Amino acid sequence: MKEILLLIGILIVLVGTIMAFDARKLSKKLFSFGDQNEATSGMKIMGFILAIIGALIVYFNI
């Protein structure tokens, strides 16, 4: 069970980091031109929060 939670935490950190760093590229693919700036900032914030949640899962699992 511990290994599964560790793997889930690492995957959440990975997804959050990718969302934070590639937010501009992802928003260009998913949203129209007017929504890109708002979507980029929202994706960066959400990626940062996901990375922190995943890191906490990994930290408290070890």
PDB file of N, CA, C and O in Angstrom:
ATOM      1  N   MET A   1       0.827  -1.197   0.000  1.00  0.00           N
ATOM      2  CA  MET A   1       0.000   0.000   0.000  1.00  0.00           C
ATOM      3  C   MET A   1       0.870   1.258   0.000  1.00  0.00           C
ATOM      4  O   MET A   1       0.543   2.258  -0.638  1.00  0.00           O
ATOM      5  N   LYS A   2       1.980   1.182   0.729  1.00  0.00           N
ATOM      6  CA  LYS A   2       2.859   2.337   0.806  1.00  0.00           C
ATOM      7  C   LYS A   2       3.473   2.667  -0.560  1.00  0.00           C
ATOM      8  O   LYS A   2       3.626   3.835  -0.919  1.00  0.00           O
ATOM      9  N   GLU A   3       3.820   1.627  -1.306  1.00  0.00           N
ATOM     10  CA  GLU A   3       4.426   1.842  -2.622  1.00  0.00           C
ATOM     11  C   GLU A   3       3.429   2.464  -3.601  1.00  0.00           C
ATOM     12  O   GLU A   3       3.799   3.288  -4.438  1.00  0.00           O
ATOM     13  N   ILE A   4       2.180   2.065  -3.489  1.00  0.00           N
ATOM     14  CA  ILE A   4       1.148   2.606  -4.377  1.00  0.00           C
ATOM     15  C   ILE A   4       0.939   4.093  -4.098  1.00  0.00           C
ATOM     16  O   ILE A   4       0.831   4.891  -5.030  1.00  0.00           O
ATOM     17  N   LEU A   5       0.881   4.466  -2.826  1.00  0.00           N
ATOM     18  CA  LEU A   5       0.732   5.887  -2.486  1.00  0.00           C
ATOM     19  C   LEU A   5       1.950   6.690  -2.921  1.00  0.00           C
ATOM     20  O   LEU A   5       1.819   7.832  -3.361  1.00  0.00           O
ATOM     21  N   LEU A   6       3.131   6.098  -2.800  1.00  0.00           N
ATOM     22  CA  LEU A   6       4.344   6.776  -3.247  1.00  0.00           C
ATOM     23  C   LEU A   6       4.304   7.005  -4.757  1.00  0.00           C
ATOM     24  O   LEU A   6       4.660   8.084  -5.230  1.00  0.00           O
ATOM     25  N   LEU A   7       3.878   6.008  -5.504  1.00  0.00           N
ATOM     26  CA  LEU A   7       3.777   6.136  -6.961  1.00  0.00           C
ATOM     27  C   LEU A   7       2.736   7.181  -7.350  1.00  0.00           C
ATOM     28  O   LEU A   7       2.967   7.975  -8.262  1.00  0.00           O
ATOM     29  N   ILE A   8       1.605   7.186  -6.674  1.00  0.00           N
ATOM     30  CA  ILE A   8       0.567   8.182  -6.952  1.00  0.00           C
ATOM     31  C   ILE A   8       1.080   9.587  -6.652  1.00  0.00           C
ATOM     32  O   ILE A   8       0.832  10.511  -7.426  1.00  0.00           O
ATOM     33  N   GLY A   9       1.790   9.759  -5.539  1.00  0.00           N
ATOM     34  CA  GLY A   9       2.351  11.061  -5.191  1.00  0.00           C
ATOM     35  C   GLY A   9       3.354  11.545  -6.215  1.00  0.00           C
ATOM     36  O   GLY A   9       3.361  12.722  -6.574  1.00  0.00           O
ATOM     37  N   ILE A  10       4.203  10.646  -6.690  1.00  0.00           N
ATOM     38  CA  ILE A  10       5.193  11.016  -7.703  1.00  0.00           C
ATOM     39  C   ILE A  10       4.508  11.404  -9.010  1.00  0.00           C
ATOM     40  O   ILE A  10       4.924  12.359  -9.666  1.00  0.00           O
ATOM     41  N   LEU A  11       3.468  10.676  -9.393  1.00  0.00           N
ATOM     42  CA  LEU A  11       2.737  11.014 -10.618  1.00  0.00           C
ATOM     43  C   LEU A  11       2.035  12.368 -10.504  1.00  0.00           C
ATOM     44  O   LEU A  11       1.989  13.126 -11.473  1.00  0.00           O
ATOM     45  N   ILE A  12       1.493  12.673  -9.330  1.00  0.00           N
ATOM     46  CA  ILE A  12       0.837  13.973  -9.132  1.00  0.00           C
ATOM     47  C   ILE A  12       1.864  15.100  -9.220  1.00  0.00           C
ATOM     48  O   ILE A  12       1.589  16.145  -9.811  1.00  0.00           O
ATOM     49  N   VAL A  13       3.041  14.894  -8.637  1.00  0.00           N
ATOM     50  CA  VAL A  13       4.109  15.902  -8.742  1.00  0.00           C
ATOM     51  C   VAL A  13       4.515  16.086 -10.196  1.00  0.00           C
ATOM     52  O   VAL A  13       4.730  17.214 -10.638  1.00  0.00           O
ATOM     53  N   LEU A  14       4.621  15.006 -10.937  1.00  0.00           N
ATOM     54  CA  LEU A  14       5.008  15.070 -12.342  1.00  0.00           C
ATOM     55  C   LEU A  14       3.986  15.848 -13.165  1.00  0.00           C
ATOM     56  O   LEU A  14       4.354  16.711 -13.962  1.00  0.00           O
ATOM     57  N   VAL A  15       2.709  15.545 -12.975  1.00  0.00           N
ATOM     58  CA  VAL A  15       1.649  16.240 -13.722  1.00  0.00           C
ATOM     59  C   VAL A  15       1.620  17.720 -13.347  1.00  0.00           C
ATOM     60  O   VAL A  15       1.467  18.576 -14.218  1.00  0.00           O
ATOM     61  N   GLY A  16       1.763  18.026 -12.064  1.00  0.00           N
ATOM     62  CA  GLY A  16       1.765  19.417 -11.622  1.00  0.00           C
ATOM     63  C   GLY A  16       2.927  20.205 -12.191  1.00  0.00           C
ATOM     64  O   GLY A  16       2.761  21.357 -12.592  1.00  0.00           O
ATOM     65  N   THR A  17       4.094  19.600 -12.229  1.00  0.00           N
ATOM     66  CA  THR A  17       5.271  20.283 -12.775  1.00  0.00           C
ATOM     67  C   THR A  17       5.120  20.517 -14.269  1.00  0.00           C
ATOM     68  O   THR A  17       5.464  21.591 -14.763  1.00  0.00           O
ATOM     69  N   ILE A  18       4.621  19.547 -14.982  1.00  0.00           N
ATOM     70  CA  ILE A  18       4.414  19.715 -16.427  1.00  0.00           C
ATOM     71  C   ILE A  18       3.377  20.805 -16.687  1.00  0.00           C
ATOM     72  O   ILE A  18       3.541  21.618 -17.597  1.00  0.00           O
ATOM     73  N   MET A  19       2.311  20.820 -15.888  1.00  0.00           N
ATOM     74  CA  MET A  19       1.292  21.866 -16.053  1.00  0.00           C
ATOM     75  C   MET A  19       1.869  23.250 -15.789  1.00  0.00           C
ATOM     76  O   MET A  19       1.540  24.200 -16.500  1.00  0.00           O
ATOM     77  N   ALA A  20       2.715  23.377 -14.791  1.00  0.00           N
ATOM     78  CA  ALA A  20       3.264  24.688 -14.442  1.00  0.00           C
ATOM     79  C   ALA A  20       4.233  25.194 -15.499  1.00  0.00           C
ATOM     80  O   ALA A  20       4.215  26.377 -15.839  1.00  0.00           O
ATOM     81  N   PHE A  21       5.076  24.317 -16.022  1.00  0.00           N
ATOM     82  CA  PHE A  21       6.094  24.768 -16.958  1.00  0.00           C
ATOM     83  C   PHE A  21       5.619  24.836 -18.405  1.00  0.00           C
ATOM     84  O   PHE A  21       6.132  25.648 -19.174  1.00  0.00           O
ATOM     85  N   ASP A  22       4.674  24.021 -18.788  1.00  0.00           N
ATOM     86  CA  ASP A  22       4.183  24.016 -20.171  1.00  0.00           C
ATOM     87  C   ASP A  22       2.781  24.603 -20.288  1.00  0.00           C
ATOM     88  O   ASP A  22       2.030  24.225 -21.187  1.00  0.00           O
ATOM     89  N   ALA A  23       2.424  25.505 -19.410  1.00  0.00           N
ATOM     90  CA  ALA A  23       1.068  26.051 -19.393  1.00  0.00           C
ATOM     91  C   ALA A  23       0.764  26.822 -20.682  1.00  0.00           C
ATOM     92  O   ALA A  23      -0.354  26.745 -21.191  1.00  0.00           O
ATOM     93  N   ARG A  24       1.716  27.545 -21.201  1.00  0.00           N
ATOM     94  CA  ARG A  24       1.482  28.333 -22.418  1.00  0.00           C
ATOM     95  C   ARG A  24       1.217  27.410 -23.610  1.00  0.00           C
ATOM     96  O   ARG A  24       0.291  27.644 -24.387  1.00  0.00           O
ATOM     97  N   LYS A  25       2.026  26.373 -23.749  1.00  0.00           N
ATOM     98  CA  LYS A  25       1.829  25.432 -24.856  1.00  0.00           C
ATOM     99  C   LYS A  25       0.488  24.716 -24.742  1.00  0.00           C
ATOM    100  O   LYS A  25      -0.218  24.548 -25.737  1.00  0.00           O
ATOM    101  N   LEU A  26       0.142  24.298 -23.539  1.00  0.00           N
ATOM    102  CA  LEU A  26      -1.124  23.593 -23.336  1.00  0.00           C
ATOM    103  C   LEU A  26      -2.324  24.504 -23.579  1.00  0.00           C
ATOM    104  O   LEU A  26      -3.329  24.074 -24.146  1.00  0.00           O
ATOM    105  N   SER A  27      -2.221  25.758 -23.153  1.00  0.00           N
ATOM    106  CA  SER A  27      -3.358  26.666 -23.342  1.00  0.00           C
ATOM    107  C   SER A  27      -3.544  27.041 -24.814  1.00  0.00           C
ATOM    108  O   SER A  27      -4.669  27.299 -25.243  1.00  0.00           O
ATOM    109  N   LYS A  28      -2.470  27.075 -25.586  1.00  0.00           N
ATOM    110  CA  LYS A  28      -2.604  27.332 -27.021  1.00  0.00           C
ATOM    111  C   LYS A  28      -3.359  26.204 -27.719  1.00  0.00           C
ATOM    112  O   LYS A  28      -4.109  26.446 -28.664  1.00  0.00           O
ATOM    113  N   LYS A  29      -3.159  24.980 -27.255  1.00  0.00           N
ATOM    114  CA  LYS A  29      -3.840  23.841 -27.865  1.00  0.00           C
ATOM    115  C   LYS A  29      -5.302  23.764 -27.438  1.00  0.00           C
ATOM    116  O   LYS A  29      -6.148  23.339 -28.224  1.00  0.00           O
ATOM    117  N   LEU A  30      -5.616  24.169 -26.202  1.00  0.00           N
ATOM    118  CA  LEU A  30      -6.933  23.913 -25.643  1.00  0.00           C
ATOM    119  C   LEU A  30      -7.911  25.086 -25.711  1.00  0.00           C
ATOM    120  O   LEU A  30      -9.122  24.869 -25.737  1.00  0.00           O
ATOM    121  N   PHE A  31      -7.410  26.325 -25.740  1.00  0.00           N
ATOM    122  CA  PHE A  31      -8.294  27.480 -25.614  1.00  0.00           C
ATOM    123  C   PHE A  31      -8.125  28.435 -26.785  1.00  0.00           C
ATOM    124  O   PHE A  31      -7.127  28.396 -27.505  1.00  0.00           O
ATOM    125  N   SER A  32      -9.134  29.303 -26.959  1.00  0.00           N
ATOM    126  CA  SER A  32      -9.057  30.311 -28.013  1.00  0.00           C
ATOM    127  C   SER A  32      -8.104  31.423 -27.583  1.00  0.00           C
ATOM    128  O   SER A  32      -7.599  31.421 -26.460  1.00  0.00           O
ATOM    129  N   PHE A  33      -7.866  32.365 -28.484  1.00  0.00           N
ATOM    130  CA  PHE A  33      -6.850  33.390 -28.240  1.00  0.00           C
ATOM    131  C   PHE A  33      -7.197  34.281 -27.049  1.00  0.00           C
ATOM    132  O   PHE A  33      -6.305  34.656 -26.288  1.00  0.00           O
ATOM    133  N   GLY A  34      -8.459  34.623 -26.872  1.00  0.00           N
ATOM    134  CA  GLY A  34      -8.851  35.520 -25.791  1.00  0.00           C
ATOM    135  C   GLY A  34      -8.701  34.905 -24.412  1.00  0.00           C
ATOM    136  O   GLY A  34      -8.510  35.617 -23.426  1.00  0.00           O
ATOM    137  N   ASP A  35      -8.786  33.597 -24.342  1.00  0.00           N
ATOM    138  CA  ASP A  35      -8.721  32.921 -23.053  1.00  0.00           C
ATOM    139  C   ASP A  35      -7.330  32.417 -22.701  1.00  0.00           C
ATOM    140  O   ASP A  35      -7.146  31.842 -21.629  1.00  0.00           O
ATOM    141  N   GLN A  36      -6.357  32.612 -23.562  1.00  0.00           N
ATOM    142  CA  GLN A  36      -5.040  32.017 -23.342  1.00  0.00           C
ATOM    143  C   GLN A  36      -4.347  32.570 -22.103  1.00  0.00           C
ATOM    144  O   GLN A  36      -3.766  31.801 -21.337  1.00  0.00           O
ATOM    145  N   ASN A  37      -4.390  33.863 -21.888  1.00  0.00           N
ATOM    146  CA  ASN A  37      -3.680  34.438 -20.744  1.00  0.00           C
ATOM    147  C   ASN A  37      -4.308  34.000 -19.421  1.00  0.00           C
ATOM    148  O   ASN A  37      -3.599  33.669 -18.470  1.00  0.00           O
ATOM    149  N   GLU A  38      -5.620  34.000 -19.367  1.00  0.00           N
ATOM    150  CA  GLU A  38      -6.293  33.556 -18.144  1.00  0.00           C
ATOM    151  C   GLU A  38      -6.071  32.069 -17.920  1.00  0.00           C
ATOM    152  O   GLU A  38      -5.857  31.634 -16.788  1.00  0.00           O
ATOM    153  N   ALA A  39      -6.121  31.296 -18.981  1.00  0.00           N
ATOM    154  CA  ALA A  39      -5.917  29.849 -18.858  1.00  0.00           C
ATOM    155  C   ALA A  39      -4.481  29.536 -18.450  1.00  0.00           C
ATOM    156  O   ALA A  39      -4.241  28.616 -17.667  1.00  0.00           O
ATOM    157  N   THR A  40      -3.529  30.299 -18.978  1.00  0.00           N
ATOM    158  CA  THR A  40      -2.130  30.065 -18.627  1.00  0.00           C
ATOM    159  C   THR A  40      -1.889  30.325 -17.154  1.00  0.00           C
ATOM    160  O   THR A  40      -1.243  29.518 -16.485  1.00  0.00           O
ATOM    161  N   SER A  41      -2.387  31.417 -16.643  1.00  0.00           N
ATOM    162  CA  SER A  41      -2.177  31.698 -15.223  1.00  0.00           C
ATOM    163  C   SER A  41      -2.909  30.690 -14.340  1.00  0.00           C
ATOM    164  O   SER A  41      -2.390  30.282 -13.301  1.00  0.00           O
ATOM    165  N   GLY A  42      -4.100  30.290 -14.744  1.00  0.00           N
ATOM    166  CA  GLY A  42      -4.831  29.282 -13.992  1.00  0.00           C
ATOM    167  C   GLY A  42      -4.133  27.932 -13.995  1.00  0.00           C
ATOM    168  O   GLY A  42      -4.092  27.245 -12.975  1.00  0.00           O
ATOM    169  N   MET A  43      -3.580  27.554 -15.149  1.00  0.00           N
ATOM    170  CA  MET A  43      -2.871  26.281 -15.229  1.00  0.00           C
ATOM    171  C   MET A  43      -1.580  26.304 -14.423  1.00  0.00           C
ATOM    172  O   MET A  43      -1.200  25.289 -13.839  1.00  0.00           O
ATOM    173  N   LYS A  44      -0.905  27.437 -14.384  1.00  0.00           N
ATOM    174  CA  LYS A  44       0.314  27.544 -13.582  1.00  0.00           C
ATOM    175  C   LYS A  44      -0.003  27.420 -12.099  1.00  0.00           C
ATOM    176  O   LYS A  44       0.705  26.733 -11.361  1.00  0.00           O
ATOM    177  N   ILE A  45      -1.054  28.080 -11.669  1.00  0.00           N
ATOM    178  CA  ILE A  45      -1.449  27.996 -10.259  1.00  0.00           C
ATOM    179  C   ILE A  45      -1.878  26.573  -9.916  1.00  0.00           C
ATOM    180  O   ILE A  45      -1.480  26.038  -8.881  1.00  0.00           O
ATOM    181  N   MET A  46      -2.684  25.959 -10.773  1.00  0.00           N
ATOM    182  CA  MET A  46      -3.144  24.596 -10.514  1.00  0.00           C
ATOM    183  C   MET A  46      -1.979  23.608 -10.528  1.00  0.00           C
ATOM    184  O   MET A  46      -1.946  22.688  -9.711  1.00  0.00           O
ATOM    185  N   GLY A  47      -1.035  23.783 -11.433  1.00  0.00           N
ATOM    186  CA  GLY A  47       0.144  22.916 -11.469  1.00  0.00           C
ATOM    187  C   GLY A  47       0.987  23.044 -10.219  1.00  0.00           C
ATOM    188  O   GLY A  47       1.504  22.049  -9.711  1.00  0.00           O
ATOM    189  N   PHE A  48       1.131  24.263  -9.716  1.00  0.00           N
ATOM    190  CA  PHE A  48       1.891  24.488  -8.490  1.00  0.00           C
ATOM    191  C   PHE A  48       1.206  23.811  -7.309  1.00  0.00           C
ATOM    192  O   PHE A  48       1.864  23.181  -6.481  1.00  0.00           O
ATOM    193  N   ILE A  49      -0.113  23.942  -7.234  1.00  0.00           N
ATOM    194  CA  ILE A  49      -0.859  23.316  -6.135  1.00  0.00           C
ATOM    195  C   ILE A  49      -0.776  21.794  -6.226  1.00  0.00           C
ATOM    196  O   ILE A  49      -0.600  21.127  -5.207  1.00  0.00           O
ATOM    197  N   LEU A  50      -0.898  21.241  -7.426  1.00  0.00           N
ATOM    198  CA  LEU A  50      -0.782  19.795  -7.600  1.00  0.00           C
ATOM    199  C   LEU A  50       0.607  19.296  -7.212  1.00  0.00           C
ATOM    200  O   LEU A  50       0.735  18.242  -6.590  1.00  0.00           O
ATOM    201  N   ALA A  51       1.642  20.044  -7.573  1.00  0.00           N
ATOM    202  CA  ALA A  51       2.997  19.642  -7.224  1.00  0.00           C
ATOM    203  C   ALA A  51       3.190  19.632  -5.710  1.00  0.00           C
ATOM    204  O   ALA A  51       3.850  18.741  -5.175  1.00  0.00           O
ATOM    205  N   ILE A  52       2.626  20.605  -5.025  1.00  0.00           N
ATOM    206  CA  ILE A  52       2.741  20.641  -3.566  1.00  0.00           C
ATOM    207  C   ILE A  52       1.969  19.490  -2.931  1.00  0.00           C
ATOM    208  O   ILE A  52       2.465  18.860  -1.997  1.00  0.00           O
ATOM    209  N   ILE A  53       0.763  19.206  -3.423  1.00  0.00           N
ATOM    210  CA  ILE A  53      -0.031  18.102  -2.876  1.00  0.00           C
ATOM    211  C   ILE A  53       0.697  16.773  -3.086  1.00  0.00           C
ATOM    212  O   ILE A  53       0.755  15.945  -2.177  1.00  0.00           O
ATOM    213  N   GLY A  54       1.242  16.572  -4.263  1.00  0.00           N
ATOM    214  CA  GLY A  54       1.989  15.341  -4.527  1.00  0.00           C
ATOM    215  C   GLY A  54       3.228  15.218  -3.670  1.00  0.00           C
ATOM    216  O   GLY A  54       3.552  14.132  -3.189  1.00  0.00           O
ATOM    217  N   ALA A  55       3.925  16.328  -3.475  1.00  0.00           N
ATOM    218  CA  ALA A  55       5.111  16.303  -2.621  1.00  0.00           C
ATOM    219  C   ALA A  55       4.744  15.998  -1.175  1.00  0.00           C
ATOM    220  O   ALA A  55       5.487  15.300  -0.485  1.00  0.00           O
ATOM    221  N   LEU A  56       3.620  16.506  -0.714  1.00  0.00           N
ATOM    222  CA  LEU A  56       3.180  16.192   0.650  1.00  0.00           C
ATOM    223  C   LEU A  56       2.809  14.717   0.790  1.00  0.00           C
ATOM    224  O   LEU A  56       3.086  14.101   1.819  1.00  0.00           O
ATOM    225  N   ILE A  57       2.189  14.154  -0.235  1.00  0.00           N
ATOM    226  CA  ILE A  57       1.873  12.733  -0.200  1.00  0.00           C
ATOM    227  C   ILE A  57       3.156  11.900  -0.119  1.00  0.00           C
ATOM    228  O   ILE A  57       3.239  10.949   0.658  1.00  0.00           O
ATOM    229  N   VAL A  58       4.147  12.265  -0.922  1.00  0.00           N
ATOM    230  CA  VAL A  58       5.412  11.547  -0.885  1.00  0.00           C
ATOM    231  C   VAL A  58       6.111  11.739   0.460  1.00  0.00           C
ATOM    232  O   VAL A  58       6.648  10.783   1.020  1.00  0.00           O
ATOM    233  N   TYR A  59       6.108  12.950   0.973  1.00  0.00           N
ATOM    234  CA  TYR A  59       6.801  13.253   2.226  1.00  0.00           C
ATOM    235  C   TYR A  59       6.198  12.481   3.395  1.00  0.00           C
ATOM    236  O   TYR A  59       6.926  11.884   4.188  1.00  0.00           O
ATOM    237  N   PHE A  60       4.883  12.492   3.503  1.00  0.00           N
ATOM    238  CA  PHE A  60       4.250  11.823   4.630  1.00  0.00           C
ATOM    239  C   PHE A  60       4.141  10.307   4.451  1.00  0.00           C
ATOM    240  O   PHE A  60       3.826   9.589   5.400  1.00  0.00           O
ATOM    241  N   ASN A  61       4.400   9.825   3.241  1.00  0.00           N
ATOM    242  CA  ASN A  61       4.368   8.394   2.985  1.00  0.00           C
ATOM    243  C   ASN A  61       5.676   7.725   3.389  1.00  0.00           C
ATOM    244  O   ASN A  61       5.690   6.540   3.721  1.00  0.00           O
ATOM    245  N   ILE A  62       6.760   8.465   3.362  1.00  0.00           N
ATOM    246  CA  ILE A  62       8.074   7.882   3.668  1.00  0.00           C
ATOM    247  C   ILE A  62       8.328   7.818   5.122  1.00  0.00           C
ATOM    248  O   ILE A  62       9.387   7.353   5.544  1.00  0.00           O
TER     249      ILE A  62
END
